[in-house]
Amino acid sequence: MAERLVLVEHEASRGRGLSWAAVSGSEERTAVAVGEAMYAHDTASQALGMVLEEVRPGYARLRMTVHPDMLNGHGICHGGLVFALAGSAFAFACNSHGVITVAAGCSIEFLNPAHEGDELVAVAEERFREGRNGVYDVEVRRADGGLVATFRGRSASTRERVLG
């Protein structure tokens, strides 16, 4: 299989670093197939209007529009729904390698509100994966680029394949 090099950002002892990683066409095909299969059965994400825009090894991007029934008592998007969007992006990214992977823990920082009509985009990126453990960072932004929240998830993989 032909491989291509992709630039990967990661956490290093002295801050963030960049390195090149080889990605094969089969890994990318696996990520897309897993994303499509997971999304087809993810009724929660679908019910919230989330759309899976892109998935590749260790990466996922989802989009969701804030509707009136997503607003809290202050008239802003309920934090739990921002969390759900970030959590779904995390799930697609950490399962993109084809192994069933679940959340072991996560945290979120709400930085700015989202309002009715805002399009939110969540981008999840793998920062570390070794053995059965992984760390993923997710940024949730409005379509205009404004940062709404940052999320960090820790994953644990099983030994089972997503696609059987």
ROSE-4610 file (N, C-alpha, C; in Angstrom, 1 decimal, always signed):
// ROSE-4610
residu = [M/M/M/A/A/A/E/E/E/R/R/R/L/L/L/V/V/V/L/L/L/V/V/V/E/E/E/H/H/H/E/E/E/A/A/A/S/S/S/R/R/R/G/G/G/R/R/R/G/G/G/L/L/L/S/S/S/W/W/W/A/A/A/A/A/A/V/V/V/S/S/S/G/G/G/S/S/S/E/E/E/E/E/E/R/R/R/T/T/T/A/A/A/V/V/V/A/A/A/V/V/V/G/G/G/E/E/E/A/A/A/M/M/M/Y/Y/Y/A/A/A/H/H/H/D/D/D/T/T/T/A/A/A/S/S/S/Q/Q/Q/A/A/A/L/L/L/G/G/G/M/M/M/V/V/V/L/L/L/E/E/E/E/E/E/V/V/V/R/R/R/P/P/P/G/G/G/Y/Y/Y/A/A/A/R/R/R/L/L/L/R/R/R/M/M/M/T/T/T/V/V/V/H/H/H/P/P/P/D/D/D/M/M/M/L/L/L/N/N/N/G/G/G/H/H/H/G/G/G/I/I/I/C/C/C/H/H/H/G/G/G/G/G/G/L/L/L/V/V/V/F/F/F/A/A/A/L/L/L/A/A/A/G/G/G/S/S/S/A/A/A/F/F/F/A/A/A/F/F/F/A/A/A/C/C/C/N/N/N/S/S/S/H/H/H/G/G/G/V/V/V/I/I/I/T/T/T/V/V/V/A/A/A/A/A/A/G/G/G/C/C/C/S/S/S/I/I/I/E/E/E/F/F/F/L/L/L/N/N/N/P/P/P/A/A/A/H/H/H/E/E/E/G/G/G/D/D/D/E/E/E/L/L/L/V/V/V/A/A/A/V/V/V/A/A/A/E/E/E/E/E/E/R/R/R/F/F/F/R/R/R/E/E/E/G/G/G/R/R/R/N/N/N/G/G/G/V/V/V/Y/Y/Y/D/D/D/V/V/V/E/E/E/V/V/V/R/R/R/R/R/R/A/A/A/D/D/D/G/G/G/G/G/G/L/L/L/V/V/V/A/A/A/T/T/T/F/F/F/R/R/R/G/G/G/R/R/R/S/S/S/A/A/A/S/S/S/T/T/T/R/R/R/E/E/E/R/R/R/V/V/V/L/L/L/G/G/G]
num = [1/1/1/2/2/2/3/3/3/4/4/4/5/5/5/6/6/6/7/7/7/8/8/8/9/9/9/10/10/10/11/11/11/12/12/12/13/13/13/14/14/14/15/15/15/16/16/16/17/17/17/18/18/18/19/19/19/20/20/20/21/21/21/22/22/22/23/23/23/24/24/24/25/25/25/26/26/26/27/27/27/28/28/28/29/29/29/30/30/30/31/31/31/32/32/32/33/33/33/34/34/34/35/35/35/36/36/36/37/37/37/38/38/38/39/39/39/40/40/40/41/41/41/42/42/42/43/43/43/44/44/44/45/45/45/46/46/46/47/47/47/48/48/48/49/49/49/50/50/50/51/51/51/52/52/52/53/53/53/54/54/54/55/55/55/56/56/56/57/57/57/58/58/58/59/59/59/60/60/60/61/61/61/62/62/62/63/63/63/64/64/64/65/65/65/66/66/66/67/67/67/68/68/68/69/69/69/70/70/70/71/71/71/72/72/72/73/73/73/74/74/74/75/75/75/76/76/76/77/77/77/78/78/78/79/79/79/80/80/80/81/81/81/82/82/82/83/83/83/84/84/84/85/85/85/86/86/86/87/87/87/88/88/88/89/89/89/90/90/90/91/91/91/92/92/92/93/93/93/94/94/94/95/95/95/96/96/96/97/97/97/98/98/98/99/99/99/100/100/100/101/101/101/102/102/102/103/103/103/104/104/104/105/105/105/106/106/106/107/107/107/108/108/108/109/109/109/110/110/110/111/111/111/112/112/112/113/113/113/114/114/114/115/115/115/116/116/116/117/117/117/118/118/118/119/119/119/120/120/120/121/121/121/122/122/122/123/123/123/124/124/124/125/125/125/126/126/126/127/127/127/128/128/128/129/129/129/130/130/130/131/131/131/132/132/132/133/133/133/134/134/134/135/135/135/136/136/136/137/137/137/138/138/138/139/139/139/140/140/140/141/141/141/142/142/142/143/143/143/144/144/144/145/145/145/146/146/146/147/147/147/148/148/148/149/149/149/150/150/150/151/151/151/152/152/152/153/153/153/154/154/154/155/155/155/156/156/156/157/157/157/158/158/158/159/159/159/160/160/160/161/161/161/162/162/162/163/163/163/164/164/164]
x = [+0.8/+0.0/+0.9/+0.5/+1.2/+0.9/+2.0/+1.8/+2.1/+1.5/+1.8/+2.1/+2.9/+3.3/+2.3/+1.9/+1.1/+1.8/+1.6/+2.2/+1.2/+1.8/+1.0/+1.4/+0.5/+0.8/+0.7/+1.6/+1.5/+2.1/+1.7/+2.3/+3.7/+4.6/+6.0/+6.4/+7.5/+7.9/+8.0/+8.3/+8.5/+7.5/+6.2/+5.1/+4.7/+4.0/+3.6/+4.7/+4.6/+5.6/+4.9/+5.7/+5.2/+6.1/+5.5/+6.3/+5.6/+6.3/+5.7/+5.4/+4.2/+3.8/+3.3/+3.6/+3.2/+1.8/+0.9/-0.5/-0.7/-1.2/-1.5/-2.9/-3.1/-4.5/-5.4/-5.0/-5.9/-6.3/-5.4/-5.8/-6.8/-6.7/-7.7/-9.0/-9.0/-10.2/-10.9/-10.1/-10.6/-11.3/-10.7/-11.2/-12.6/-12.6/-13.9/-15.0/-14.6/-15.6/-16.1/-15.2/-15.7/-16.6/-16.2/-17.0/-18.4/-18.5/-19.8/-20.6/-20.0/-20.8/-21.2/-20.3/-20.7/-21.8/-21.7/-22.7/-24.0/-24.1/-25.3/-26.1/-25.4/-26.0/-26.1/-25.5/-25.5/-26.7/-27.8/-29.0/-29.0/-28.2/-28.1/-27.5/-26.4/-25.8/-26.7/-27.3/-28.2/-29.4/-30.0/-31.1/-30.8/-29.5/-29.1/-28.7/-28.8/-28.5/-27.0/-26.2/-24.8/-24.6/-23.6/-23.2/-21.7/-21.4/-20.0/-19.4/-18.5/-18.0/-16.7/-15.9/-14.6/-14.1/-13.5/-12.9/-11.7/-10.6/-9.3/-8.6/-7.6/-6.9/-6.6/-7.2/-6.9/-7.6/-8.5/-9.1/-10.6/-11.4/-12.8/-13.3/-14.2/-14.8/-16.3/-17.1/-18.5/-19.1/-20.3/-21.0/-22.4/-22.8/-24.2/-24.6/-25.9/-26.5/-27.3/-27.2/-27.9/-29.3/-30.3/-31.7/-32.3/-33.6/-34.2/-34.4/-34.6/-34.8/-33.5/-32.4/-31.1/-30.6/-31.5/-31.1/-31.4/-30.6/-30.8/-31.7/-31.8/-32.6/-32.0/-30.8/-30.1/-30.2/-30.8/-30.9/-29.7/-28.8/-27.6/-27.6/-26.8/-26.7/-26.4/-27.1/-26.9/-25.5/-24.7/-23.4/-23.3/-24.4/-24.4/-24.5/-25.1/-25.1/-23.8/-23.1/-21.8/-20.9/-21.0/-20.3/-20.6/-21.9/-22.3/-21.6/-21.5/-20.9/-19.4/-18.7/-17.3/-17.1/-18.0/-17.8/-18.0/-18.9/-19.1/-17.9/-17.3/-16.1/-15.0/-14.8/-13.9/-14.1/-15.4/-15.7/-15.3/-15.6/-15.3/-13.7/-13.0/-11.6/-10.9/-11.3/-10.6/-11.0/-12.1/-12.5/-12.0/-11.4/-11.0/-10.0/-9.3/-8.3/-8.9/-10.2/-10.9/-11.1/-10.6/-10.7/-11.8/-12.7/-13.7/-13.0/-13.3/-12.7/-13.7/-13.6/-14.6/-13.9/-14.6/-14.1/-13.7/-12.5/-12.0/-12.2/-12.3/-12.4/-12.3/-12.9/-12.8/-13.1/-12.8/-13.1/-13.3/-14.0/-14.4/-14.2/-13.8/-13.7/-14.6/-15.7/-16.6/-16.0/-15.7/-14.9/-15.8/-16.7/-17.6/-19.0/-20.1/-21.4/-21.6/-22.6/-23.1/-24.6/-25.1/-26.4/-27.3/-28.6/-29.4/-29.0/-29.0/-28.5/-27.1/-26.2/-24.8/-24.5/-23.6/-23.1/-21.9/-21.9/-20.7/-20.0/-18.7/-17.8/-16.9/-16.9/-16.0/-14.9/-13.7/-12.5/-11.8/-11.7/-11.0/-9.7/-8.6/-7.3/-6.6/-6.1/-5.3/-4.0/-3.7/-2.4/-1.5/-2.1/-1.2/-2.1/-1.4/-2.1/-1.0/-1.1/-0.1/-0.8/-0.6/-1.3/-2.8/-3.5/-4.9/-5.4/-4.4/-4.8/-4.5/-5.4/-5.2/-5.6/-5.1/-5.5/-5.9/-7.1/-7.6/-8.0/-7.7/-8.2/-9.2/-10.2/-11.3/-11.5/-11.6/-12.0/-13.4/-14.3/-15.6/-15.6/-15.8/-15.8/-17.1/-17.5/-18.5/-18.0/-18.8/-18.4/-17.6/-17.8/-17.0/-15.6/-15.3/-14.0/-13.9/-14.9/-14.9/-14.8/-13.9/-13.8/-14.8/-15.6/-16.7/-16.2/-15.5/-15.0/-13.8/-13.1/-12.0/-12.3/-12.0/-12.4/-11.1/-10.8/-9.8/-10.4/-10.2/-10.7/-9.6/-9.7/-8.8/-9.6/-9.0/-9.7/-9.1/-9.9/-9.4/-10.0/-9.1/-9.5/-9.8/-10.7/-10.9/-10.1/-10.2/-9.5/-10.4/-11.6/-12.6/-12.5/-12.8/-12.8/-14.2/-14.2/-15.5/-16.3/-15.7/-16.4/-16.4/-16.0/-16.1/-15.0]
y = [-1.2/+0.0/+1.2/+2.2/+3.5/+4.2/+4.8/+5.7/+7.1/+8.0/+9.4/+10.0/+11.0/+11.6/+12.8/+12.8/+13.9/+14.5/+15.8/+16.5/+16.4/+15.9/+15.6/+16.5/+17.2/+18.0/+17.1/+17.3/+16.5/+17.3/+16.8/+17.3/+16.8/+17.7/+17.4/+17.9/+17.4/+17.8/+19.3/+20.0/+21.5/+22.2/+21.7/+22.3/+21.5/+22.1/+21.3/+21.1/+20.0/+19.7/+19.2/+19.1/+18.6/+17.5/+16.5/+15.4/+14.9/+14.2/+13.5/+12.1/+11.7/+10.3/+9.7/+8.5/+7.8/+7.3/+7.6/+7.1/+6.4/+5.1/+4.4/+4.6/+4.4/+4.5/+3.6/+2.4/+1.5/+2.0/+2.7/+3.3/+4.4/+5.2/+6.2/+5.6/+4.5/+3.9/+3.3/+2.7/+2.2/+3.3/+4.4/+5.5/+6.0/+6.1/+6.5/+5.5/+4.2/+3.1/+3.1/+3.2/+3.2/+4.4/+5.6/+6.7/+6.6/+6.1/+5.9/+4.9/+3.8/+2.8/+3.3/+4.0/+4.5/+5.5/+6.4/+7.5/+6.9/+5.9/+5.2/+4.7/+4.3/+3.8/+4.8/+6.0/+7.0/+7.9/+7.3/+8.1/+9.3/+9.3/+10.5/+11.7/+11.5/+12.5/+13.0/+12.0/+12.4/+13.2/+12.8/+13.5/+14.9/+15.2/+16.6/+17.4/+16.7/+17.4/+17.5/+16.6/+16.6/+15.9/+16.5/+16.0/+15.7/+14.4/+14.0/+14.5/+15.5/+16.1/+15.4/+15.0/+14.4/+13.5/+12.4/+11.5/+10.9/+10.8/+10.2/+9.7/+8.9/+8.3/+9.4/+9.2/+10.1/+11.5/+11.7/+13.0/+12.9/+13.8/+13.9/+15.3/+15.7/+17.0/+16.8/+17.4/+17.4/+18.8/+19.0/+20.3/+20.1/+21.1/+21.1/+22.6/+22.8/+24.1/+24.2/+25.3/+25.5/+26.0/+25.1/+25.4/+25.9/+26.5/+27.1/+26.1/+24.8/+23.8/+23.4/+24.0/+23.7/+24.8/+25.8/+26.9/+26.7/+27.2/+27.1/+28.3/+28.4/+29.5/+30.9/+30.9/+32.2/+32.6/+31.7/+32.0/+31.6/+30.9/+30.4/+28.9/+28.4/+26.9/+26.2/+25.2/+24.5/+23.8/+23.9/+23.4/+21.9/+21.2/+19.7/+19.4/+20.3/+20.0/+20.3/+21.4/+21.6/+20.4/+19.9/+18.8/+17.5/+17.4/+16.2/+16.3/+17.5/+17.7/+17.3/+17.8/+17.6/+16.1/+15.5/+14.0/+13.2/+13.6/+12.8/+12.9/+14.1/+14.2/+13.4/+13.4/+12.5/+11.1/+10.6/+9.2/+8.8/+9.7/+9.3/+9.3/+10.2/+10.3/+9.1/+8.7/+7.6/+6.3/+6.1/+4.9/+4.7/+5.8/+5.8/+4.8/+4.2/+3.2/+1.8/+1.7/+0.5/-0.4/+0.0/-0.8/-0.1/-0.9/-0.3/+0.4/+1.7/+2.6/+3.4/+3.5/+4.2/+5.3/+6.2/+7.2/+6.7/+7.0/+6.7/+7.9/+9.0/+10.3/+11.5/+12.6/+13.8/+15.0/+16.1/+17.4/+18.5/+19.5/+20.5/+21.9/+22.9/+24.3/+25.1/+25.7/+26.5/+27.9/+28.5/+29.7/+30.9/+30.6/+31.6/+31.0/+31.7/+31.2/+31.0/+30.1/+29.9/+30.3/+30.8/+31.3/+30.6/+30.8/+30.2/+30.6/+29.7/+29.9/+29.7/+29.7/+29.5/+28.1/+28.0/+26.7/+26.4/+25.3/+24.9/+23.8/+23.9/+22.9/+22.4/+21.0/+20.4/+19.6/+19.9/+19.2/+18.5/+17.1/+16.3/+15.8/+15.9/+15.5/+14.6/+13.5/+12.6/+13.3/+13.2/+13.8/+12.7/+11.5/+10.4/+9.1/+8.1/+6.8/+5.7/+4.9/+3.8/+2.7/+1.5/+0.4/+0.6/+0.5/+0.6/+2.0/+3.0/+4.3/+5.4/+6.4/+7.6/+8.9/+10.0/+11.3/+12.1/+12.8/+13.5/+14.9/+15.9/+17.3/+17.7/+18.3/+18.8/+20.3/+21.0/+22.4/+22.6/+23.3/+23.6/+25.1/+25.4/+26.8/+27.1/+28.4/+28.8/+28.8/+28.8/+28.8/+30.1/+31.2/+32.4/+32.3/+31.1/+30.9/+31.2/+31.8/+32.0/+30.7/+30.7/+29.5/+29.4/+28.3/+28.1/+27.3/+26.2/+25.3/+24.5/+24.0/+23.1/+21.8/+20.7/+19.4/+18.5/+17.8/+16.8/+15.4/+14.4/+13.1/+12.1/+11.2/+10.0/+8.8/+8.0/+6.8/+5.5/+4.5/+3.1/+2.2/+1.4/+0.6/-0.8/-1.5/-2.9/-3.7/-4.9/-5.7/-6.1/-5.6/-5.9/-4.8/-5.3/-4.4/-3.8/-2.5/-1.8/-2.5/-2.9/-3.4/-5.0/-5.5/-7.0/-7.7]
z = [+0.0/+0.0/+0.0/-0.8/-0.8/+0.5/+1.0/+2.2/+1.8/+2.6/+2.4/+3.8/+3.8/+5.0/+5.4/+6.7/+7.2/+8.4/+8.5/+9.7/+10.8/+11.9/+13.1/+14.3/+14.9/+16.1/+17.3/+18.3/+19.5/+20.6/+21.8/+23.1/+23.2/+23.5/+23.8/+25.2/+25.7/+27.1/+27.2/+26.1/+26.2/+25.4/+25.4/+24.7/+23.5/+22.6/+21.4/+20.4/+19.7/+18.7/+17.4/+16.4/+15.1/+14.7/+14.1/+13.5/+12.3/+11.4/+10.3/+10.6/+10.1/+10.3/+9.0/+8.8/+7.5/+7.7/+6.8/+6.8/+5.5/+5.6/+4.3/+3.9/+2.6/+2.1/+2.8/+3.2/+3.9/+5.3/+6.0/+7.2/+7.0/+6.0/+5.7/+5.3/+4.5/+4.2/+5.4/+6.3/+7.5/+8.3/+8.5/+9.2/+8.7/+7.4/+6.7/+6.9/+6.7/+6.8/+8.3/+9.2/+10.6/+10.9/+10.4/+10.7/+10.1/+8.9/+8.2/+9.0/+9.4/+10.2/+11.5/+12.2/+13.5/+13.4/+12.4/+12.3/+11.9/+11.1/+10.7/+11.9/+13.0/+14.2/+15.4/+15.2/+16.3/+16.2/+16.8/+16.7/+17.6/+18.7/+19.5/+18.8/+18.1/+17.3/+16.2/+15.6/+14.5/+15.0/+16.2/+16.7/+17.1/+17.4/+17.7/+16.5/+15.3/+14.1/+13.7/+14.4/+14.1/+12.8/+12.0/+10.7/+10.8/+10.4/+10.4/+9.0/+9.1/+7.9/+7.4/+8.3/+7.9/+9.0/+8.6/+9.6/+8.8/+9.6/+9.1/+10.3/+10.2/+11.4/+12.4/+13.6/+14.7/+14.6/+13.7/+13.5/+13.1/+13.6/+13.1/+13.2/+12.3/+12.4/+12.2/+13.2/+13.2/+13.2/+12.7/+12.7/+13.3/+14.0/+14.5/+14.6/+14.2/+14.3/+15.6/+16.3/+17.6/+17.3/+17.7/+17.5/+18.7/+18.6/+19.8/+21.0/+20.7/+21.7/+22.4/+22.0/+22.6/+23.6/+23.8/+24.6/+26.1/+27.0/+28.4/+28.9/+30.2/+30.8/+30.6/+30.1/+29.8/+28.3/+27.6/+26.1/+25.3/+25.9/+25.2/+25.1/+24.2/+24.0/+25.3/+25.7/+26.9/+26.8/+27.9/+27.9/+27.7/+28.1/+27.9/+26.4/+25.6/+24.2/+23.5/+24.0/+23.5/+23.8/+25.0/+25.5/+24.6/+24.3/+23.4/+22.0/+21.5/+20.2/+20.3/+21.3/+21.5/+21.8/+22.6/+22.9/+21.6/+20.8/+19.5/+18.6/+18.5/+17.7/+18.3/+19.6/+20.3/+19.9/+20.0/+19.7/+18.3/+17.3/+16.0/+15.7/+16.4/+16.2/+16.8/+18.1/+18.7/+18.2/+17.6/+16.9/+15.5/+15.0/+13.6/+13.2/+14.2/+13.9/+13.7/+13.9/+13.7/+14.9/+16.0/+17.3/+18.1/+18.7/+19.6/+20.8/+20.9/+21.9/+22.6/+23.9/+24.7/+25.5/+26.1/+26.9/+28.3/+28.7/+30.1/+31.0/+30.4/+31.2/+30.3/+30.7/+29.9/+30.7/+30.1/+30.8/+29.7/+30.1/+29.1/+29.8/+29.0/+29.4/+28.5/+29.1/+28.3/+28.3/+27.1/+27.0/+26.5/+25.6/+25.1/+24.8/+24.9/+24.6/+23.1/+22.8/+21.5/+21.6/+20.5/+20.5/+19.4/+19.5/+18.5/+17.1/+16.2/+14.8/+14.6/+15.6/+15.5/+14.9/+14.0/+13.5/+14.3/+15.0/+15.8/+15.1/+15.1/+14.4/+15.5/+15.7/+16.6/+15.9/+16.2/+15.6/+16.6/+16.5/+17.4/+16.8/+17.6/+17.1/+18.1/+17.7/+18.5/+18.9/+20.2/+20.7/+21.2/+21.6/+22.1/+21.9/+21.4/+21.4/+21.5/+22.5/+22.8/+23.5/+23.0/+23.6/+23.5/+24.6/+24.7/+25.1/+25.3/+25.8/+24.8/+24.9/+24.0/+24.6/+24.1/+24.5/+23.3/+23.4/+22.2/+22.7/+21.9/+22.2/+21.1/+21.6/+20.7/+21.0/+19.9/+19.9/+19.3/+20.0/+19.5/+19.2/+17.9/+17.4/+16.7/+16.7/+15.9/+14.4/+13.5/+12.1/+11.8/+12.5/+12.3/+12.9/+13.5/+14.1/+15.6/+16.2/+17.7/+18.5/+19.4/+20.2/+21.3/+21.4/+22.3/+23.5/+23.2/+24.3/+23.8/+24.8/+24.6/+25.5/+24.9/+25.5/+25.4/+26.5/+26.4/+26.9/+26.0/+26.4/+26.4/+27.4/+27.5/+27.0/+26.2/+25.7/+26.1/+26.1/+26.4/+25.3/+24.6/+23.5/+24.1/+23.4/+23.7/+22.7/+22.6/+21.6/+20.4/+20.4/+19.4/+18.2/+17.0/+15.9/+15.7/+15.3/+15.1/+14.0/+12.9/+11.8/+11.8/+12.9/+13.0/+12.4]
